């Protein structure tokens, strides 16, 4: 707080942020109405974090507008949680209650890998993030030759509810047959891979 008290806008924000903030100042000066919870990029975050901006007109005892009070709250984590919930809701419209994975391919970040995935394959969310399962490396070699090009074609088609059946090796080396249901979702220019797996057979 001490870093901003008593400082002017130009001492805190860059020129682009100042221009955007001044637009809302002008609205309040003209309308004398507050601006509540407007989503903006967090100043000086290089558009990597999000904030909720609220501004309130300040009046003196004679009802004259004398200033503007500003409140900025970082909502990056909250926004990420809401986006993940949205992805889950979208996916669960056509996925059954099976092993579930959400992976941001743009940032190479595993957003969600539920306990059913661990039960089915033996791999944890950390294992997925570390690449121990993924990029077709657990698929039986005979299946991988045909599955990879077909998967890529379906994934890039933009259609929901794509399904493929193939054999994979669990973490303990056991070979099982699974059906994968998957789709691609574009969220804030990020390419999101959403998938679920269901076991359909054991291999002896």
Secondary structure, DSSP 8 states (H G I E B T S, - for coil): -TTTTT--HHHHS-HHHHHHHHHHHHHHHHH---EEEEEEE-TTSTTSSEEEEEEEEEE-TTS-EEEEEEEEEE-HHHHHHHHHHHHHHHHHTT--SSEEEEEETTTTEEEEE-HHHHHHHS--HHHHHTTSS-TTTTB-HHHHHHHHHHHHHHHTTT-SSEEEEEEEE-TTS-EEEEEEEEEEEEETTEEEEEEEEEEEEE--
